[in-house]
Amino acid sequence: MGRGQTKTVPMHFKTMVQAEVPQGRNGKHKLIVTTILKDLDGLKAGSAIKVPLAELAESKEKVRSALNRATRKASRRVATASDGSFLYVWNES
């Protein structure tokens, strides 16, 4: 190599334009958490929604954690309980 020439190092990964990089994060639990929050918006005081555990793609603990993160981010107060068949969710006063 002659003087003034630089050696290019091969890239290990593909590249793309930064403007095309997705900025939002849609987690695994987004659909169920969004659905629960929408139902809570229309819920009258003193009522709870029943989410069948058999219909959850993930464990109730993971869904409950995702719901907790989403409600804290939105400054909402909700409570949860569960039994062997359902996850119960309601708005706290």
C-alpha positions as a Python dict, from the first residue, in 0.01 Angstrom:
ca = {
    (1, 'M'): (0, 0, 0),
    (2, 'G'): (128, 339, -90),
    (3, 'R'): (164, 635, 136),
    (4, 'G'): (-163, 822, 217),
    (5, 'Q'): (-389, 528, 142),
    (6, 'T'): (-597, 386, 422),
    (7, 'K'): (-694, 27, 453),
    (8, 'T'): (-1069, -26, 494),
    (9, 'V'): (-1175, -280, 751),
    (10, 'P'): (-1459, -509, 640),
    (11, 'M'): (-1789, -465, 827),
    (12, 'H'): (-1923, -755, 1033),
    (13, 'F'): (-2286, -646, 1014),
    (14, 'K'): (-2515, -497, 752),
    (15, 'T'): (-2580, -124, 763),
    (16, 'M'): (-2890, 87, 706),
    (17, 'V'): (-2992, 451, 705),
    (18, 'Q'): (-3048, 569, 1062),
    (19, 'A'): (-3378, 737, 972),
    (20, 'E'): (-3518, 390, 890),
    (21, 'V'): (-3437, 246, 1233),
    (22, 'P'): (-3759, 170, 1425),
    (23, 'Q'): (-3785, 395, 1731),
    (24, 'G'): (-4080, 249, 1919),
    (25, 'R'): (-4067, -67, 2123),
    (26, 'N'): (-4357, -306, 2101),
    (27, 'G'): (-4303, -566, 2368),
    (28, 'K'): (-4449, -913, 2382),
    (29, 'H'): (-4727, -801, 2614),
    (30, 'K'): (-4835, -485, 2432),
    (31, 'L'): (-5156, -629, 2286),
    (32, 'I'): (-5292, -776, 2611),
    (33, 'V'): (-5189, -473, 2820),
    (34, 'T'): (-5342, -229, 2569),
    (35, 'T'): (-5662, -433, 2563),
    (36, 'I'): (-5683, -440, 2944),
    (37, 'L'): (-5623, -65, 2967),
    (38, 'K'): (-5895, 6, 2708),
    (39, 'D'): (-6141, -208, 2902),
    (40, 'L'): (-6044, -32, 3226),
    (41, 'D'): (-6121, 304, 3061),
    (42, 'G'): (-6485, 201, 3019),
    (43, 'L'): (-6517, 19, 3350),
    (44, 'K'): (-6765, 158, 3602),
    (45, 'A'): (-6661, 204, 3965),
    (46, 'G'): (-6686, -108, 4178),
    (47, 'S'): (-6634, -346, 3883),
    (48, 'A'): (-6339, -557, 3772),
    (49, 'I'): (-6248, -722, 3445),
    (50, 'K'): (-6181, -1097, 3429),
    (51, 'V'): (-5897, -1202, 3200),
    (52, 'P'): (-5893, -1581, 3140),
    (53, 'L'): (-5547, -1716, 3221),
    (54, 'A'): (-5586, -1983, 2951),
    (55, 'E'): (-5594, -1708, 2685),
    (56, 'L'): (-5267, -1545, 2795),
    (57, 'A'): (-4964, -1614, 2578),
    (58, 'E'): (-4735, -1555, 2877),
    (59, 'S'): (-4765, -1630, 3246),
    (60, 'K'): (-4992, -1418, 3464),
    (61, 'E'): (-4685, -1289, 3650),
    (62, 'K'): (-4532, -1154, 3330),
    (63, 'V'): (-4858, -994, 3219),
    (64, 'R'): (-4908, -846, 3565),
    (65, 'S'): (-4555, -699, 3555),
    (66, 'A'): (-4610, -551, 3210),
    (67, 'L'): (-4943, -406, 3322),
    (68, 'N'): (-4773, -258, 3629),
    (69, 'R'): (-4505, -91, 3415),
    (70, 'A'): (-4766, 52, 3176),
    (71, 'T'): (-4991, 187, 3451),
    (72, 'R'): (-4703, 349, 3639),
    (73, 'K'): (-4588, 512, 3316),
    (74, 'A'): (-4940, 646, 3256),
    (75, 'S'): (-4980, 749, 3623),
    (76, 'R'): (-5279, 519, 3663),
    (77, 'R'): (-5371, 324, 3974),
    (78, 'V'): (-5502, -26, 3918),
    (79, 'A'): (-5520, -333, 4136),
    (80, 'T'): (-5498, -699, 4042),
    (81, 'A'): (-5588, -1033, 4193),
    (82, 'S'): (-5596, -1383, 4054),
    (83, 'D'): (-5717, -1733, 4115),
    (84, 'G'): (-5659, -2054, 3924),
    (85, 'S'): (-5857, -1942, 3621),
    (86, 'F'): (-5861, -1562, 3594),
    (87, 'L'): (-5659, -1246, 3637),
    (88, 'Y'): (-5885, -977, 3783),
    (89, 'V'): (-5804, -610, 3720),
    (90, 'W'): (-5983, -297, 3842),
    (91, 'N'): (-5927, 75, 3877),
    (92, 'E'): (-5830, 193, 4225),
    (93, 'S'): (-6000, 503, 4362),
}
